Amino acid sequence: MNVWADLHSVGGLVPLLGYLKNSNANIRAKSADVVSTIVENNPRSQESVMEANGLESLLLRFTSDTDMHSRTQALGAISCKLL
């Protein structure tokens, strides 16, 4: 299963990145986890996330989220070759 292709085909990247700003910490953490999955070892999806300003959203989650799980998931996504 190609998660990136499935997500892209339904136009879900921008809404997914929007969930990084959700008021629910579990939703923020899960969205960062999904971003990790789609960018890991996938240069095309890494580029798309960067173009959609996903790195900025993840950095904000990592540096200022009050929930430690959400921060950890954001760091995981950032470390999956977004830098």
JOQUI-V884538 format. One record per residue. N is the residue number from 1. PSI is psi in radians with two decimals (none if undefined). Layout:
# JOQUI-V884538
n: [N | N]
psi: [PSI | PSI]
This chain:
# JOQUI-V884538
n: [1 | 2 | 3 | 4 | 5 | 6 | 7 | 8 | 9 | 10 | 11 | 12 | 13 | 14 | 15 | 16 | 17 | 18 | 19 | 20 | 21 | 22 | 23 | 24 | 25 | 26 | 27 | 28 | 29 | 30 | 31 | 32 | 33 | 34 | 35 | 36 | 37 | 38 | 39 | 40 | 41 | 42 | 43 | 44 | 45 | 46 | 47 | 48 | 49 | 50 | 51 | 52 | 53 | 54 | 55 | 56 | 57 | 58 | 59 | 60 | 61 | 62 | 63 | 64 | 65 | 66 | 67 | 68 | 69 | 70 | 71 | 72 | 73 | 74 | 75 | 76 | 77 | 78 | 79 | 80 | 81 | 82 | 83]
psi: [2.30 | 1.72 | -0.73 | -0.83 | -0.72 | -0.79 | -0.78 | -0.68 | -0.45 | 0.13 | 0.65 | -0.04 | -0.85 | -0.81 | -0.67 | -0.82 | -0.55 | -0.55 | -0.27 | -0.28 | 0.11 | 2.62 | -0.32 | 2.10 | -0.63 | -0.65 | -0.72 | -0.78 | -0.75 | -0.68 | -0.68 | -0.65 | -0.74 | -0.70 | -0.75 | -0.79 | -0.75 | -0.44 | -0.28 | 2.08 | 0.58 | 1.56 | -0.62 | -0.79 | -0.56 | -0.78 | -0.74 | -0.71 | -0.72 | -0.75 | -0.50 | 0.25 | 0.51 | -0.59 | -0.73 | -0.75 | -0.73 | -0.71 | -0.68 | -0.76 | -0.77 | -0.67 | -0.40 | 0.00 | 2.44 | -0.29 | 2.15 | -0.64 | -0.74 | -0.73 | -0.76 | -0.75 | -0.67 | -0.74 | -0.69 | -0.74 | -0.72 | -0.69 | -0.16 | 0.83 | 0.45 | -0.26 | none]
